[in-house]
Each structure stands twice: as C-alpha cells, then as structure tokens.
Amino acid sequence: MTTFNSFIKRIIQIALMTLLGINLASAQPRGISVCQVQSVADVLPIHFTSPYPPFLTQYDNVGTFNATIDGHATKMYCIDIQNNLVFNEVYNDSGYTANKITYVLNNYYPYKTLPYSGSLNTPSKEAAAVQFAIWHYSDGVDVNTSDNAEVKARALQIIADADANGASTLPVKTLQIVPVSMLHNPSVKDTIQIKTLNELGVGVSGINVTLTTTSGTLGSLTTTTGAGGLSPKITIQKGASLTATITAQASIVIPQGTRYVHLGSPTTKQKLVIATPTYGNKKDQFTCSWDSTSSGNSGGVESSYDLASALFTRHNKIMNGETSVMVSNQSDFFPLTHTLEEITPTAGPYTTVRFTTTPFDILGISNATSAFAADYKVNSSSTRIATIFSTTTNAPNIYSHTKSVCDRLANCNIENLERTLIDNHEFYSAKIVNPTKGYTDYSVVFSVYEMPNGFIVDNKWTIPEYTVPAGATNVYNFQVWGADFGATSILVKKILDKFATFGTVSYQQTQLKYPDVYMKSARYTNDGKIKIKFINTTGVNQTVPVSYLYTPQTGMSSQTLNQSVNVPNGEFEYNTNIGIMAGASLSLTCANGFKDAAFIGGGVYGSYAGPSSTITQFSNVVTSGNPTAPANSLIFPGGARLKGNLGDKVYIGRSLDGSYEGINLTNFSKLKFEAFGSGTMSVYLEVKSGNNVYYPFVNVPLTSTVTTREIVLSTFLVNGQPVDLNNVSMVYFQLTKSLNPSLSSYDYTVQNAVMISNSVGINTNSTDVKDYALDQNYPNPFNPVTKIAFSIPKQGNVTLKVYNMLGKEVASLVNGFRNVGNYEVNFDGANMASGVYFYKLEAEGFSDVKRMMLVK
C-alpha cells in the first residue's frame, strides 16, 4: 500500500540513522517464522484521509495480500498504514495484535468463508471493509472519510461488533511451555510439559518439538505431543546459573492475529498481520529461576505516589523491633462479609501450602482496614514459590499502594509488562526483577468490589484508573506474585474461584490498553538528576508526554514539570535535571491511552521516640534555598524540628534514598549539616555489611543558635576501625537520656544535610565508574549553551561529536584518550541555527546517540 506522504520523511530518518550508527532493529522482539509478501489479493482502490499529519487524502488498494510463511500460503492485512509495503523481503513474527483486531480476524473474511450474514457481495469489498476496521484500531483511521459508501457502511458494522464483543479476544498461543512442578529449589528437578494447539485452542497431537536451555540439564531435548496436545513430562535440573531460559521450537499452526515485522527495517517498512492460519516455525520460551521470589512479609508498602513518610515510619519500627500481629483496625464502614484469610487459598501451586506471613503496621500507614499475607512453600524450610498480599479498604477507595510502583522505588526493574488471560479474563501481568537481591516476581494486581448482587473484578495498571462502582460495600485488594507466571495465574484463579462460591462474579468490561511505552525503572540520586529507562514495544518511535509532580522540600507545595519525550523502539534511557528535591510522582500517557506511574525519592526526614519518651511536635523545616556543595555531593533539602519529653531516646532520622536499600558513600568525605537546640546529640549512621547492621556514631554539642557541623566520615568507627561505607541507608540525629540526664524536655532542629563528595567537579576522574553512560544534555531545549555528561568505565580513545539533522558533523567536543571517570563538557550553539541536533559518544565497544534541541 502506497503511503507516499510519509515516504520522504522515512528516507531522511533511514539516512540519518545509518550515518549515526543507530540500529533500532536489534531491539525488536523476534520469532523464527519467515514471511514474504507475494502480491495483492482481494483489494479495492479507495480514497480516504490519512490519520497522520498533514492529514492528506490517501488513495490505496485496500484489502488482503498473498503471502507465504515458511513456504505455506496465507493471506495478510496491513496494521501500519504510515509505512510502505515491500514484496519478496523477509518478515518475522513479532507478538500479536490488539484484542479487537484479533476478534475481527477471527470472525470475518478471509478466515470466515464467504458468503456469511452481512457480508458484501464480493471478496474485494468485504476485504476492504475488514481492512478499514483493522486500520481503525491499528492506526486510528476515520472510516467515515472513505469515498466508498458501501465499504464504509460495512466497516462501521464490523467496528461496532468488535467494540461490543472483542474486548477479551486474544490469539491462541499454539506452542506453549507449561510448568508442571516448579519448586525453584536447586536440589530438586523442576518439571515442564509442551502443549501444542490449533488456532481454535484445541490440542494437536503428533507435533515434534526440539528444546534447548541456556543453563542446566533438560531430561530430553526432543519430544512429541500426544493426547490433548501435551508432551510427556520433561525435567530441568539447575546448572551453574540461578536462571535458565528454556526454548521450545516446532512447526505448528500460526494463528490469525500474529504480527509480522520486517527483518531489516522494522520501523520503516509496513507491519502486517496474518489473516488465515497456516503452518510455520514457532518458538516459545520459559525462564526458570531458583529461590528468586520475594516474601509477603515485606509486602504492604510496595509502592506509593507520596508514601515516603510511611516508608520511613515502617523502616524505623522494624529497626527498633516494634513488631505486632496484623489485625483489622475496626474502621470498616461495612462489616466484612468474608475475611481475607478465608479467601486466601490454603493450597498453592505445584503442591505447595500456605504459610501466613502477614506484615505488621500496614494499617497505621495506609488506607487498609485489614490485611493478610501468605507465602507458598512445600514446607516451612523450603523455597518460596509464590506470595499473596491482600487488603480490604472502604469504598470508594482501593488499596493505596501497588507493587509495581514502589518496587521500582526500591530499585527494581519491570522487565516485561503485558496483557494476559487468566480464566479467560484479561489482566496486566508484570515481570519485576530486583537485580540486587536476585528476586524475580511475576505479578498480577487486582481488586474485587462487593456489590449487593455479587462481586465485580477490576484490573488496572495505575491506581487513579480504578473506579469503584456506586453501591459497593467493601473492596478486596490482591497483589499476587510468583517465581513464574504459572504459579501466579494458579493463585489468581483460586481467588476468583473462591469468590464464585460466595456469589455471582462479573468483570469490568473496559478493554485493557496495550502497554505501548512504560517505565522499566526510575531513579533519583539526591543530586538533582532523574534517570528513567523506558521500554517501547511498538516497533516505531513514540513521543510520550511525561509529567513530574515533585516536591523541592518536604513541607513545600508540589510543582509540576511536563515534558514530551521521544522514545525510540526498544529500551531507552532518558535523563533530566529538575534540581534538588524530596521526591516526585512520575506519570505518562501513551497515544493509545495506556498510563504508567512511578514514584521516585531521595529519602525524607522523620522522627522516632522510645517507649519512655514522647513527641509533642514534629514538623518539616523549609529552608531558604539549598546548601552549596562540590559537584557530585548529595544534598538532602530542608530539615526537621522535634519537640517533646525525653525519657530514654528520641531522634530525627534522614533516609538517604527512597528504597532503604542503602547507597555507597566510599567516594564521600564528610557529613555536613546545620543544627540548634540544647544538650549533646549523637549522630549515627545505619550501615549494612553482609547480614549485619551497624550503628557507628559521633557526639556533637547542640547550641542555641544555628551552627554548621562537619563530621569526617572516617571518624564513624566499628571496633575501632572506620566503618565500611559501601551501604549506608540512614542518618540519625539522636538525643538520649544517658547523655543528657538533666534534659527533661527537648526542642531541636536539623537542616541542610549534605554528603560532601571527594570530587571537586564532574571532570574529576573516578575509578568507581562501572558502565558507559551518555546523559541527556541539560538544559534541553537550550540557548545557546548546554552541558553534556558522560561516563567511561575503562581508559581508551573516546569521541563525542555533534551532528545536524542531515547527519553532517557540526562539532567535535571530545576526540582523544580518556581515563576512567565521569566527564562533563559544554556545547555552545551560538553560531548555529535553531533546530534538532544529535550528539554521539563512541568508545571501545560502545556507542550511544541522543537528541537535543537548540531554540533561539
């Protein structure tokens, strides 16, 4: 199909990417079947309005194509109107189309043989109407702009049918690795089976399958499916790695709804979808990990839009040994009809059983009215397989924290996010990886609304998207995760089945949006910089609006910054500098309506009083501006004031990051802060080393006026030696009765805390750099000077050059040998025209390109 209006733009993009060495194809997810388009099939030439700027009238042959997949004949439709189709070139399978497109393919020509009820009288007309309906969902084509009235009317009928009935339709996954027993115990062999289906979901026997694994030993490398499409059971024994990816390959039916992208140019040549199933080569992969799932006893405050203070409270209760069993807080507006313990399954996946692990003190720092958590293991000492954390809340509120948001606050990554079917209903599922602790959680989060006539199940990705219907009496909230998705889906289904025994269960009808672009991770490091890693699953560049709702200091009003971020296909890192802050909520909205949200924070000030002490006032102190410090120092803005009666101990605490995972202070020399009050104050560090936590301290006197204090970090001692500063999570400013026996009441303030960096500027080399990095320039847009920072983990020749939109080099900023370190250079565009420029960093085995905009 000819799309000339976008042709010139694409040619320029191809030339520029070739010149700058950008290869987006490498990030595209790939299957192994090979498709080649041979010719047009059932088409009609029709005029309509392009949905892409400048919205010109387009004249195309609209309908199906003839193609082959691994030599087998099939027909295809277009799902990418802004790019050109090519004949006799290689396409590979790459995922599936959206629900409603798959519904159209399942129920209309050519999968459904003509004639049928409502169909037009020729294959070309019906195919054209089906193509318009597909474009409506894939590209946003306005069918009403078609100049063929008959085709237009038919396409509108098909769209109405898909809108009414297609929300939960997904293609059948015809080749599956099915977990049978995944105990994730290195000493026990796990077990899988292979399942093969046709496009209707019916098991197919006699399919030969080959298997490989990246680690460990498979019981068999080949198998043949039998009755019901199931193979004999196959074992997997752990190898040297804690993770093994098993791949199954077979020649199997490729169903309608399978998407195909061009092998060499996935972003610039038209994407297709198979319309008639045919045989081809498929693969499926399954990742098995050992001892890799986090426990429910750390559940509850998994996330937050503004929950930094609650996290502080919980952390300090844990560290001071103040634990309590979780019970209902008796604030339910309506009595609970069913308890969470009653709903939570006693038997889990893979012959596991429930072990209660309900976390404490969630009720005091959240909107939960009751909570219950359980881990699923074979026995109390065996490996954890899965977890359920559940809460109840009063309508119209759902539980205010969701696992996906604050797991990213705790430095986890969302490696994969997709829509999946559980019990034939659609849910978002996420693969969440904690690279520090080695946990991998396959997570599903949902809520159930108790109504007068039954229950409604609701699943959204972000909290604001949930809408509790009027008349709901109680809200049950579930966060379910396991070491593999099979374990998670089994538990979700058991919960849903339990509700079905209580009454009628229905589901929200709104179709889930495909996660076109989402945040893999988001970080803030108390130096004013925010680093976001996006994942773009669409195959083409996406411009995504990102909103930052940030608080410069705790106690100050929040401020909003809106940016439009151009996200290329695959994984993309974006850095921005909005200045020193306490924390921020990040949100994005894709063009298709999908929303993502994350919370980032650099820690907060908080307070604690021992059993014999009281707090009559705790307040955040807003200071005038932020303290000055050498480059790379960590600035903790604002401060805190604490008043009350001293019986044993009290303290003002400052967390150093939002996750309480700790930060590395080995490249820092001093702790600087301002304080005033009376008595002797002990300044503690909370230091983690191995499985131990240490609290070295230094005593300083308080004065009645604001006094600046500096403590050399090497004076914090453990057993007479400077403490290891690799992992420091908190600073405590503590008053104790033992040091202040005459002090009965206290009133003191700590503010403007800074960890002073050893370096005097970003150009100073550091041997601690572990990865190559090219930061987004700041400011951006700029006029006329901007800064570009980059990191080099090993010495060698480095170049940093600037190019214009035509790929012509306009400036060479770095060209020569560089030692390991962090660097920053200025780019001055005073003599250049306004517009988009690209800057490219090249070193040994590394290349990265970013875009910047000069606006005069």
N, C-alpha and C positions, 0 to 999 in steps of 0.2 A: 504494500500500500504506500502510495507516494505521499510523503509529508515534506514537501519542498520548503515550507516556511521555516522549518527548524533545521534544514539541511546545512545551510551556511554556518549557522551557529555551532553545530556539531563538528563541522570540519575544522573550525578555528580551535575548538576545545581539544580535538584529537591532536592537532599540530602542536598546541601548547603543552599538552600532557606528554607527548613524545619528546619534545625538546627538554622538558624539565625532568624527565625520567619518572613520571608518575604512572603507576600501573595499578589501576583500580580492579582489574580483572582478577588479580591474585586473591582479593578478599571475598570474591563471590563464592557462596556455598555451591558445591558441585556434586552431581550424581555421575553415573558412568554410562548411561544410555546415550546414544548418538542419534540425533535427529537432523534430517536435511529436508528442506522445503523444495519440492519439485516444480510446482505450478499452481496457478489459481484454480479453484474448483467451482463451487456454486457462488457466483458473485453477481452484484448489480452495481452499475455506476450511479452514484448518488451524491448530490451536493448537501453539505451541512456546515455548521460553524465549528471551527476548531476551538477546543476548550483552553488552548494555551495562547498567551499573548503573541501577536497582537490581535487574536480572535478573528482571523480572516476566514472567508468561505473556502472550504476544502472540497475537492472533487476526487473521490476514491472509488475503487472497486471494493464493495463491501460484501463480505461473506467468508467462505471457507477456503483453505489451501489444501492441496495434496502434498503429503509428506511421507517420509519413511522414518521409522525408529528401529535402529539396528537391522535394517533391511525389510522390516514389516510395514505394510501400507497403513496409513492412518490419515485423518483429517485434523486440521488445526484452525483455531481462531487467533486473532490478534488481541493482546492485552496491553498494548503500548503504542498508542496512536502517534506519539510525537517523534518516533524514530522510524527509520526505513527498514523494510524487509529485504533480506538477501536470499538468493536461491543457491542451492547446492553448496552451502557452507555449514560448518558443524555447529549444532546447538546441543547443550547438555541439560538434563533435567535438573531443576533447582527449586525444590519446595512445591507448594501448592497455591492455588488461587484462593480468594476470599470466599466465604460461605455462600453468598448469594450467586456468585459466578458459577460455583460448583453445582448449585441447585439448578441453574439454567441449563448447564451442560448435561445434567442427569435426566432432564425432563423434556428436552427439545431436540430438534434436528442438529446434527445427524445421528446422535446416539439413539434417538427415537425415530423409528422409520415412518416416513410419510405414506399416506396422509393420516392425521390424527385430529382430534377435536380442536377446532380453532385455527388449524394451520392454514397458511396461504397455499395457493394452488400450484406453485412451482417450488422446486428446491432452492432456486436462487433467491426468491422473495423471502422464503422462510429463513434461510441462512442469513440474509441481510438483516432481518428483524432481530434474530438471535444475536448477531454481531453488535448491533446498536445497543441491545440490552446489556451485553458484556461491557461495552465501552462506557455505558452509564456508570457502572461500578468501578471499572479499572482506571478510567481517565476523566470521569465527570462530564462526558458528552451530553449536551442537551438534545434529547431525541426530537424535541419539537422543532428544531432548526432543520430537520431533514426535508428535502423537497419532494420526497415520495410519500404521498399521503397514506397509501396502503401499508407500506412498510412501517411508517411512523406509528400508525394506529396499532399494528400488531406488536411492535416493540414495547409500546406503553402497556399493553396487556401482559406481556411477559414480565416486565418490571414489576407490575402490581402483584402478579403471582409470586415472584421471588421475594418481594418485600413482606408478603403475608406469610409465606411458608418456608423461606430459605435460610432463616437466621442461624440454624444449628447444623446446617449441612456441611460436612467435610468429606474430602475424598477418602476412599478406603486405602489404608496403608497395607499394600498387598504382600509385603515382606516384612516380618517382624521378628526381632529377638525378644522372647518372652522370659522374664525372670521367674524361676520356679522356687528356688530357695537361695536367697542372697543374705547370708548371715554376716557378711563383711568381717569375718574372723579369719586372720591369716592362717590359722591352723586347720581350718575346715574348708573343704572344696565347696564352692558355690555351684549352682545348677541352673542351666537355661534350657529352653527349647526354641525351635524355629517354627514359625507359623506362616503359612502361605495362603492367600485368599485371592478370589477374583474380584472384579470391580463391584460386585454386589455384596461383598463381605462374606461369601461362602467359602469354606475351606477347600483347598485344592491339594489333592494327593499326588505323589509321583514327581514332585519338584526336587531336582538335585541342587544342593546348596553347598558352597565352599565357605570355610571360616578361617579367619586369621585373628591373632591377638598381638597387641603391642608389648605385652609382658605376661609372664606366667605360662601355664600349660593347659591347653584345651584337651578334653578327653577324646575328641575326634575333630579332624579338620574337614571332613565331608559328612553329609547326612542327606537323607531323602525323606520327604514328608509322607506321612501316612494318613490314616483316617482323620477327618476334620481338619486336614492341612497341618497337623502337628508332627514334628520330628520326634525321634527318641530323645530322651534327656541327655544333655551334654554337660560335663563338669568343667569348671575353670579353677585351677589351683594358682594361688598367689605366686608371683615371681619376685624379682628384685625390687620392683616399683610398688608403691602403695596404690597405684591406679593402673588399670588395664582397659584398653578400648578394644572391644570385640567387633569385628566386621563380618557380616554375612553377605554373600553375593549369590545371585541366581538369575536365570532368565525366567521372568514372571510377567503377569499382566500388569501393564502400566495404565492406571485408570484415568478417566477423564477428570480434568481439574489439575493435572500435573503441569507445572510451569516449566518452560524451556527458555534458556538464555544463551546468547551467542558465546561461543568459546573464547574468541579473541577480543571481542568488543562488547561486553555485556551491558555497558552503559550507553552505547551509541548506536546499537542496532536493535531492531524491534524484538520484544519479548512475545512469546507465543504460549498457547495452552492447548493441550491435546483434547480433541472433541470426541474421538472414537477410540476406545481402549484397544491396545494391541500388545503383543509380546515384546519385551525388551529387557535389557540388563539393568538390574536394580541392586542397590546395596542398602543395608541398614546397619547402624552402629549402636552399641550399648557400652556405657562406661561403668565398670565395676570398681569400687574403691573399698578399702578396708579400714574400719574404725574411723569413719570420717563424718559422722553426723553429730551436731551439737545437741545438748540436752535441754529438756524442758525446764529444768530448774534454773536456767538462766533466761527463761522466757519472760514475757510480760512487757518489759520496756524495750521491745525490739526497735522501736522507731518513734519518731516524733517530728512534728512540724516546728515545735518550740519547746521541746521537752528536756533541754539541757539541765535545768534546775532539778527536775525529777531524777534524772540520771545521777546527779551529784548526791542527792539525798540517799538514793538506793546504795550507791557505792560506799558511802560512809557508814551506813548501817551494817553492811556486810563486813567492812574492815573493823568495826567496833564490836562485832559478834552479836549484834542485836537482831536475832532471827526469831520468827514466830510462824506458827502454822497458819496457812491461809484459810480464812472463813469468810462467809458473807458479811458485808458491812451493814446489813439490815437497812439499806436505803432504797430497796426496790419499791417503785411506785405500785407495782402489782406483784403479789406473791408468785414465786417461780412455780410453774406447773410441773416442770421436770428439772432435776438437778443436773449439773454438768457431769458429775460423777456417774449418774445414771446413763447419760447419753454417751459418754466416752467408752469405746469398746474395751472389753476385758481381754479379748483375744486379738492379736495383731497379725501382721503379715509374716509369712514364712515361719509359721509355728511359734511365733513369739507371744509373750504375755505382757500384761500391763504392770508397770511399776510406778506408783504415784511419786511425782517429783514437784508438786505444786510449789511455786516460788512464793516467798514472803513479801510483805509490804507493798504489793502492787496496788492494793485498794487505796492506800493513802496517797499515792502519787499518780493516779489515773482515774478514769471515769468508770472503772469496772465496779459492779455491785457484788460479784462473786467471781472466783477463778478456780480452775482445776487444770493440772498438767500431768502428763504421764510419758514415760519413756517405754519403748517396747523392746524387750530382750528375750532370749531363750531362757536365761536365768539371771539372778541378781548380779553375777560377776561377769557375764558375757558382754559381747559387743552390742552397743546400742544400734538398733536398726531404724527406728523411726520415733517420732515425737508428736504429741498433740498438746497444744496450749490453747485453752478455751476460757472465755469470759462471758458474763452476762452484763448487759447495760440497759438502762432505762430508755425506752423510745422517747424521742425520735433519734437517739444517738447510737452509733455503733462504737465499738471499742476504739479509743483514740490513737492507738499506736499499731502500725502494721510492720510486719517483719522485714519486708523488702526495703523500707525507707531507712530504718535505723541500723539494719545490718550494713548498709552502705556507710552510715555514720561510723560504724565500728570497723571501717577499713575492709569490708567485704566487697566482692565484685559480683554483679549479676552477669554471669557468663552467657546465659541464654534466657529469653523470655518469649513465650509463645502461647497460643490458644490451644487447648486440648480438650478432648471429650472424656468425661467420666460418667459412666452410666448413661451415655447418650446425651449428656448435657455439657455445655461449653464452660470451661474455666480457664483463667490465666494460670499458667504454671511457670515457675522461675527456677533456674539453677543458680544457687548462691554459693560462692566459694570464699572461704576465709583462708587466704594464702599463708597467713602467719601461723594459724593453729592447725591447718591441714584439714579443716572441715569442708564437706560439700553437702549442702542441703537442697533437696528438690522440694519446693514449697508450693502449697496452694492455700490461699486465704479466702474465706467466705463468711457470710453472715446468714442467719436464719431468723425470719420475723414470725413471731407467734401472733396469729390473727384469730378472730372469733370462729372462723370456719376452717382453720387448718394452719399450714405453715408455708412461707414463701422463702425460697433460697435465692440469695443475691451474691453475685461475684463481680467486683470491680477492681481496678488496679490502684486507684488512689482514693483516699478517704472522702474528699468532697464529692466524689461521683456517686456515693451511696445515698439513696433516698429511702428512708423508712416510711412505708405507707401509713396513711391515717388509719387509726384503729388498732395498730399493733400494740400489744400489751407488754411483751418482753422481746429483747433482742439477744440472740445467742451468737457469739462470735468465735470462729475457729481458725487457728493457724496450724497447719499440718505440714510436717516435713519429714523426709526420709533420706536414707543413703542412696536410694534410687527412686525413680518416678513410680515404679511398680508398687513399692511399699507405700508411697504417699497416696496413690489412687485407691489402693485397697482400703486404707483407713478412711478416706473421704467417703467412699461408697458405704462403708459400715455406718458412718454417722448419718448419712442420708437415709439408709435403710431403717435405722433406729427411729428417726422422725416419722417415717412412713407407718411405723406401728402405732404412733400416737394419733395420727390423723392424716388428712389429705395434704400432700406435698406438691406445690407448684413452683415454677421458676420464673424469674423476671424475664420478660420477652425481648428486652433490648439486646441487639446483636453486639457482641464484644468487638471493639475496634482492633484491627491488626496492629501490633507494636512496630510501626514503621521505623521509628527512631526512639531509642531510650538511653538512659544514662547507665553505663556499666558501673561507673564509680564516680564519686565526687569527693574532693578533699579541700580542706583549708588548713594552713600550717602556721597561723599567727604571724605571718609576715606580709599580709595584705593580698596574697595570691590565692586564687581559686583555680583548681585543676579539675576539669571534667573530661571523662572518657565516654564518648558516645558510641553506640552501635547503630548503624544504618543498615536495615535489612532489605531495602527496596531495590538495590542494584543501580540507582541513579543518585545524583546529588540532591540533597534536600535542604531547603532553607527553613530553619526551625526557630520560632520565637521562644526565647528563654527569659524568664522573669526571676529576678533575685529580690526577695524581701529580706533585707538584712538590718541588723541592729548594730550600730557602731560601738555602743557600750551598753551593757545591761542597765536598764533603767531609762534609757533614751527611747524616743519614738522610732519605730521602724521606718526605713526608707526603701524605695523601690527603684531598681535599675532594670530596664528592659533592653534586650539585645536580640538581633537576628543573627543566627549562627549558620553559616553554610557548612553542612556536614556531608562530606563525600561518602560514597558507599563503603561499607565495612566498618572497622574500628578507627576512631578519630579522636585525638586528644586536643582539647581546647583550653587555653589558659587565659584568665583575665585578672586584672588587678583593680579591685574596688576599694582598697585601703584596709587599714586595721579595723577589725570588727569583733563582736562577740559571737555571732552566729548568723545563719541565713537559711531561709527556705528557698529551694530552687524548684521551678516548675517549667514544663514545656508542653506545648500542644502541637501535635503533628497536623499536617494538612488534612488527613483523614479523620481527625477528631480524637485520636489516641492521646492520652495525657500521662505524663510521668512526673514524679515529685521526689525530691531528696532533701535531706537536712544535713547541713554542714556546720561545724562549730569548732572553735578553738578553746573550749572549756569555759567554765563560769566560776564566779565566787559563790561560796555557800558557807553554811555555819553548822556547828555541832556543839551540843552541851552534854556533859557526862551526867550520870544519874543524880548527883548531888548539886548540880548547877542548873540555873535557869537562864533563858533568853527572853528579855522583855522587848528587845528591838533588834531586828536585823534589817539593814537597808543597803541597797546598792548606792555607791557614790559615783556620781558623774563628774569627771574631771574636765578641765578646760584643755581640749586637745590631747594628743598622745605624747608620751615622752620621746625624746630623740635618742637614737641608738645607732651603733655601727651597722652597716649592711649585714643582712642575714640574721640579725638578732630577732628574738621572739618577743613581741610586745603583747601584754595582756591588759587590755584597756580598762579604764575605770577603776573601781575599788569597792570596798565594803566596810560598813560600820557595824559593830556588835556591842550591845549593852545587856547587862543583866546582873545576876548574883552568882558569885564564884564559890562553889563548894568542893569541886575536885578539878575539873578541867573544862575549858571551852576552846574553840578555835574557829578562825576564819580559814577556810580552805580555798585553794585555787587549782582547779583541774587544768592540766596542760594541753589536753586535746579533748575532742568531743567523745572519743570512744573509750577512754580509760585503758587503752592498750599500752600507753606509755610512748615516750619519744626519746630519741638518742641525743644526749647533751654532751657527748665527748668533745665536740667542737665548740663548746661554750666555756667561758672563763668565770663569769660572775653572775650572781643573782642580785639585781638592784631593785629597790622598792622604796616607797615613802610610807612613814607610819607616825602616828602620835597617839598618846594615851598615858597610862601610868603603870608601873610595875616592870617586871622582866618578862620578855616574850621569847619563847623558844621557836625557832624556825626549823621545821622538819621537811625533809624530802621523803616521798614514798617511792622506794626503789625496788624494782623486781629483778631478781637474779636467779635464774634457774627456777626451781619451785619455791623459792623463799622470797619474802617481802621484808625489806629492812627500812628503818626509820632513823637515819642519822640526823643530828640536829646541831644547831649553833644558837647560843643565847645572845640576845641583844637587849639593851635597855630601851624602854619607851620614854619619850619626853612629851611635855605638854604642848609643844609646837611641832609642826610638820618637819620631820627630819629624814633626809635621804640616807639610806643604808646600802652598803655594798658588801656582799659576802662572797669570798672566793670559793668556788665550788669544790676545790680540792681540800677545803677545811671540813667538809662533811665526811666524818670518819666512821668506819665499821671495823672493830677490833684493831684500832689504832692506825688503820690504813685508809687512804682516800677511797670512797665508795665507787663502785663501778657505775658509771653514768649512762650505760647503754640503754637503760629502760627506766625512765622516771615518769610517773603518772600524775603526781600531786605535789603541791607545796602547802604546808600547814603553818599558820601563824598562831601559836598556841599560848594560852595563859593557864598555869597550873597553881593549885593551892600550895603545893610543896615549895615552889619557888617564890610564891607571894603570900606567905601566911597571914599577913596583916590586911590583905586585899579582900574585902567582902563584896563590894560591888565593882563592876568594871565598865569601862566605856573606851573602846579603842578603834582605830581606823587603819586600814592598809590599802594602799592605792598605787597605781602606776608601776606595776611589777614588770620587769624586763629580764629575760635571759640574754646576757651580753655575749655576742658571738666573738670567737677568736679572730675572725677575719676583719679587715678594715674596709672591705669593699668586695663586690662580687667578682672583680677581676683577680682577686687573690686565689691562687690555686689551692685545691683541697684534694687530698688523697682518698677521701671518703666517697667520691662520686662512683656510683655503681653502674649507671646506664647512660647511654647517649640520650640527649634531650634537646629539642628546639622549642623554646617557649613562644607563645603568641606575643607579638610586639605590643608594647604599651607606651603611650596610649594608642588606641586604634578605634576609629579613624584618627589621623594625626595631621598637624600642620605647624611647622614643616619638619619637626624633629621627632623621632620615636626611638625607643630603646629595644634592642633585640638581645635576649639572654639565651645562652646555650651551655650544655654540659658535655665534657669529654672524659670518658672513663679510662682511656688509655692514650698515651702520648703518640703523636703521629702528625702527618700532614692534614690540615683542615682548610676548607674553603667555605666562605659564606658570601653568596652573591645575590644580587637583586636583578629581577627581570621585569620587563613590561608585559602587557597583555599579548603581544605578538611573539613573546619568547626571546626578545633581544636583551642581552645583558646591559644593564644601565649603571651598575655599581659593583665593585668588589670590596667587601668590608673586611674579610679575613682571607689570607692566602699564604699559608706557610706552616711551619712546625709549631705545635702547641703541646704543652704538658697537660697531665691530668688536672682537671679543675672546672670551676664554674666561671663563665665569662659573660660580659655584657658590653655591647658596642652600640654606638649611636648611628642612626641613619638620618641624613639631612636631605630632605627633598625640596629644598628651596629653589633649585633650578629645574625642577621637573613639573610637568603638568598634573593637574588633579586626575585621579583615576585609581584603578586597581593595579597593584604590583605584587609580585611573588618573590619570596626570599627562600633560598635553598642552602641547606647545610650539608656538606659532604665530608666524610671522614672514612677511615679504613673500614669497609664493610657496612657503612651506614649512610643513609640519605633520607632527608626529610624536607618537605616543602610546605610553607604556609603562606596565606594570603594576607595582604594589608591594604588599607585604603588611605590615600592622600587626598584630603579635602581642603581646598584653599578658599 
